[in-house]
Amino acid sequence: MTRGSLLPALLALVALPACASPPAASPRLADLSFLAGSWVVEAGGARVEEQWLCPGSDAMIGMGRTTSLPEGKTVFFEYLRIEARADGLVYVAQPKGGPATEFRLVRLEAGTAVFENLAHDFPKRVVYAKGPDGGLTARVEGDASSPEKMEEFRYRPVAPGCR
């Protein structure tokens, strides 16, 4: 390489960092606002409801309830929250009000959030995805070692209030 051709090459190398894309910002609770609302699905003789409050500054609060149809008897409930911590967003589930299980946010794209806890028995992964039709899909997944199977709930939005 001649001295005359070396200068443009060096200038191009110096300019590369300026062309690089900026680092992705850390996910914030506000990025999960697509979860906010009341959601319901009726299938297999059960009504499954999930409700999420709008994100606050440090937490997003949710709850779930499953009732048998047509009796309307509560057969399952769960307290949920997503906490903003110094090391990221954490989904915390307390089935039947029992001990908390934490799942770390591992992926967040437009309308899809994936939380994982690979050390947990089942589920190991909790996925929420907002559909183009305005619905919300929630999926819990295990792995090959999990005797439980993947469960998916295709919620539709419901108006606030009691029914």
C-alpha positions as CSV (number, residue, x, y, z in Angstrom):
1,M,0.0,0.0,0.0
2,T,1.4,3.4,-0.9
3,R,1.5,6.3,1.5
4,G,-1.1,8.1,-0.6
5,S,-3.6,5.2,-0.3
6,L,-2.9,4.6,3.4
7,L,-4.4,7.9,4.5
8,P,-7.9,7.3,3.2
9,A,-7.9,3.8,4.7
10,L,-6.9,5.2,8.1
11,L,-9.6,7.9,7.9
12,A,-12.2,5.2,7.1
13,L,-11.1,3.2,10.2
14,V,-11.4,6.2,12.4
15,A,-14.9,7.0,11.1
16,L,-16.2,3.4,11.8
17,P,-17.2,4.0,15.4
18,A,-19.2,7.0,14.4
19,C,-21.1,4.8,11.9
20,A,-21.8,2.0,14.4
21,S,-25.3,1.8,15.8
22,P,-25.7,3.0,19.4
23,P,-26.0,0.4,22.1
24,A,-29.6,-0.8,22.7
25,A,-31.2,0.9,25.7
26,S,-32.1,-1.2,28.6
27,P,-35.8,-2.3,28.6
28,R,-38.1,-0.3,30.8
29,L,-41.4,-1.1,32.4
30,A,-43.0,1.3,30.0
31,D,-42.0,-1.0,27.1
32,L,-44.4,-3.6,28.6
33,S,-47.4,-1.3,28.5
34,F,-48.9,-3.6,25.9
35,L,-49.8,-6.0,28.7
36,A,-52.0,-3.5,30.5
37,G,-55.7,-4.3,30.6
38,S,-58.1,-7.1,31.2
39,W,-57.8,-10.3,29.2
40,V,-60.0,-13.4,29.0
41,V,-60.2,-16.7,27.3
42,E,-62.9,-19.4,27.6
43,A,-61.9,-22.9,26.6
44,G,-62.0,-26.5,27.9
45,G,-64.7,-25.8,30.5
46,A,-62.8,-22.9,32.1
47,R,-62.6,-19.2,32.0
48,V,-59.1,-17.8,32.4
49,E,-58.7,-14.1,33.2
50,E,-55.5,-12.0,33.5
51,Q,-55.4,-8.3,34.4
52,W,-52.4,-6.0,34.4
53,L,-52.3,-2.4,35.7
54,C,-50.4,0.2,33.8
55,P,-46.6,0.3,34.5
56,G,-45.6,2.3,37.5
57,S,-42.1,3.7,38.1
58,D,-40.8,0.4,39.7
59,A,-43.4,-2.3,39.2
60,M,-46.3,-3.5,37.1
61,I,-48.9,-5.4,39.0
62,G,-51.1,-8.2,37.6
63,M,-53.3,-11.1,38.7
64,G,-54.8,-14.2,37.2
65,R,-57.9,-16.3,38.0
66,T,-59.3,-19.5,36.5
67,T,-62.9,-20.4,37.1
68,S,-64.8,-23.6,36.1
69,L,-67.7,-23.2,33.7
70,P,-70.6,-23.0,34.1
71,E,-70.3,-22.9,37.9
72,G,-67.9,-20.0,38.1
73,K,-66.0,-21.6,41.0
74,T,-62.4,-20.4,41.4
75,V,-60.0,-23.3,40.7
76,F,-56.8,-21.3,40.5
77,F,-55.4,-17.8,41.1
78,E,-52.1,-16.1,40.8
79,Y,-50.5,-12.9,41.9
80,L,-48.1,-11.4,39.3
81,R,-45.7,-8.5,39.1
82,I,-42.9,-7.3,36.9
83,E,-40.3,-5.4,38.9
84,A,-37.7,-2.9,37.6
85,R,-34.4,-3.7,39.3
86,A,-30.9,-2.4,38.9
87,D,-30.0,-5.5,36.9
88,G,-33.1,-5.6,34.7
89,L,-36.8,-6.5,34.6
90,V,-38.0,-9.5,36.6
91,Y,-41.4,-11.3,36.3
92,V,-42.5,-12.6,39.7
93,A,-45.3,-15.2,39.9
94,Q,-47.0,-16.4,43.1
95,P,-49.4,-19.2,42.2
96,K,-52.2,-19.5,44.8
97,G,-50.4,-16.8,46.8
98,G,-47.5,-19.1,47.6
99,P,-43.8,-18.5,47.4
100,A,-42.6,-16.2,44.6
101,T,-40.8,-17.6,41.5
102,E,-38.7,-15.1,39.5
103,F,-38.1,-15.1,35.7
104,R,-35.7,-12.6,34.2
105,L,-36.5,-10.7,31.0
106,V,-34.3,-12.2,28.3
107,R,-35.8,-10.7,25.2
108,L,-38.1,-7.8,24.5
109,E,-39.2,-6.9,21.0
110,A,-42.1,-4.9,19.8
111,G,-45.1,-6.5,21.5
112,T,-43.2,-9.6,22.7
113,A,-41.6,-10.2,26.1
114,V,-39.8,-13.4,27.0
115,F,-38.9,-14.2,30.7
116,E,-36.8,-17.2,31.8
117,N,-35.8,-19.2,34.8
118,L,-34.0,-22.3,33.5
119,A,-33.5,-23.6,37.1
120,H,-37.3,-23.7,37.8
121,D,-39.1,-27.0,37.2
122,F,-42.1,-25.7,35.2
123,P,-42.4,-23.4,33.6
124,K,-38.9,-22.4,32.6
125,R,-40.1,-19.7,30.2
126,V,-43.1,-17.2,30.2
127,V,-43.8,-15.5,26.9
128,Y,-46.3,-12.7,26.2
129,A,-47.1,-11.5,22.7
130,K,-49.5,-8.9,21.5
131,G,-51.4,-10.0,18.4
132,P,-52.2,-7.9,15.4
133,D,-55.9,-8.4,16.2
134,G,-55.5,-6.7,19.6
135,G,-55.4,-10.0,21.5
136,L,-52.7,-11.2,23.9
137,T,-51.1,-14.6,23.9
138,A,-49.5,-15.9,27.1
139,R,-47.5,-19.1,26.9
140,V,-45.6,-21.1,29.6
141,E,-43.0,-23.5,28.4
142,G,-40.8,-26.2,29.9
143,D,-38.0,-28.2,28.3
144,A,-37.4,-31.9,27.5
145,S,-37.0,-32.6,31.3
146,S,-40.4,-31.1,32.1
147,P,-43.3,-33.6,32.5
148,E,-45.7,-30.7,32.0
149,K,-46.5,-29.6,28.5
150,M,-46.5,-26.1,27.1
151,E,-49.7,-24.2,27.8
152,E,-50.9,-21.3,25.6
153,F,-53.7,-18.8,26.4
154,R,-55.1,-16.7,23.5
155,Y,-56.7,-13.9,25.4
156,R,-59.1,-11.3,24.0
157,P,-59.4,-7.9,25.6
158,V,-62.4,-7.3,27.8
159,A,-63.9,-3.9,28.9
160,P,-63.2,-2.9,32.5
161,G,-65.9,-3.7,35.0
162,C,-67.6,-6.7,36.4
163,R,-69.5,-9.3,34.3
